[in-house]
Amino acid sequence: MSTNLAILFPSIELLPECPILNETHTYIFHNENSNCWMTIDKNEVSDREYALLCSLFREVKPTGLTNESLSEKWIEFLHDKGPVPLKEDTEIRIIQLHFKVEEEIESHLEEAVKLFFDDAMRLVFISSEDAVLIEEKSSYIHTLDDFSSFIVALESDFFIKVKMYVGKFHPTTMPFYSHFITEKEWFFKGLSRNRAERIYSMEKTFPFTLIDQISEEMKQMIHKEVLEPIEYDIELLQSVQFLFENGFNASVAAKKLHVHRNTLQYRLTKFQDMTEINVRNFDGALVAYCASLIATER
């Protein structure tokens, strides 16, 4: 049907959510069967065609909201001060952005988001250093590679350093505010504890949360059994940390450490000789990884 409509109305646009328009020259119709919205230039619609469209679809009157007022509504929702500007049973996730930009380039960033993600993302500025991307759950879920490419594009085009936290999908009917606040805390923890990372997630920040929950008695034991025998050697700790974080792939870990693979193997063997802990199996690597995080904490 959409193909036939496009023949009749060349200006037609199909959208995944209700557009925010205040133009008087545009019709908005909602196709409840496919749950999509259509905008059509009024100049292309005769009285007879308008009556037919109204019989097939539900006309939506323009709300008059601007992009700025819509952003305000999203901010109110994220801070538990207003309803969600979408259908209540929609699943969304929040991708948090941390950067420092001048106010005059905010509109250019909005355009960059639209060009990169099309209509799948909505950019909302929280402050001069923080913004969020809001993504509705759909047939295509953007990957970490997509977000990594987006960060590279922003840094190349606008010369800004971007940090990102990719959240999880949740329905807007749940207590979304508490979920959003928790992810903000995880993001802050990641920024403060692992500054080298560019894209954070629950999985990335979970180890720091876990270390915070370990008792002082357990931390002292790790100090005695791991950190003291190696005399807090940062090179050895970084080596076992990178090995763990890169899925025990020695080649990748060595590349990220900027050392030869043989150098990494030498360090791992030295670590094992000094602690009697084999970091090439999961149990030993987990203990060594926790030790590296505790050492960084202290």
HELIX and SHEET records of a PDB file:
HELIX    1   1 SER A    2  LEU A    8  1                                   7    
HELIX    2   2 LYS A   42  GLU A   44  5                                   3    
HELIX    3   3 ASP A   47  LEU A   56  1                                  10    
HELIX    4   4 ASN A   67  LEU A   78  1                                  12    
HELIX    5   5 GLU A  103  ILE A  105  5                                   3    
HELIX    6   6 GLU A  106  PHE A  117  1                                  12    
HELIX    7   7 LEU A  144  PHE A  158  1                                  15    
HELIX    8   8 PHE A  176  ARG A  193  1                                  18    
HELIX    9   9 MET A  202  GLN A  213  1                                  12    
HELIX   10  10 GLU A  216  ILE A  222  1                                   7    
HELIX   11  11 HIS A  223  LEU A  227  3                                   5    
HELIX   12  12 ILE A  234  GLU A  245  1                                  12    
HELIX   13  13 ALA A  250  LEU A  257  1                                   8    
HELIX   14  14 ARG A  261  THR A  275  1                                  15    
HELIX   15  15 PHE A  282  GLU A  297  1                                  16    
SHEET    1   A 4 GLU A  13  LEU A  15  0                                        
SHEET    2   A 4 CYS A  36  ASP A  41 -1                                        
SHEET    3   A 4 THR A  26  ASN A  31 -1                                        
SHEET    4   A 4 ARG A  58  GLU A  59 -1                                        
SHEET    1   B 5 MET A 121  PHE A 125  0                                        
SHEET    2   B 5 ASP A 130  GLU A 136 -1                                        
SHEET    3   B 5 GLU A  91  HIS A  98 -1                                        
SHEET    4   B 5 LYS A 163  VAL A 166 -1                                        
SHEET    5   B 5 ILE A 199  TYR A 200  1                                        
SHEET    1   C 4 MET A 121  PHE A 125  0                                        
SHEET    2   C 4 ASP A 130  GLU A 136 -1                                        
SHEET    3   C 4 GLU A  91  HIS A  98 -1                                        
SHEET    4   C 4 HIS A 170  PRO A 171 -1                                        
END                                                                             
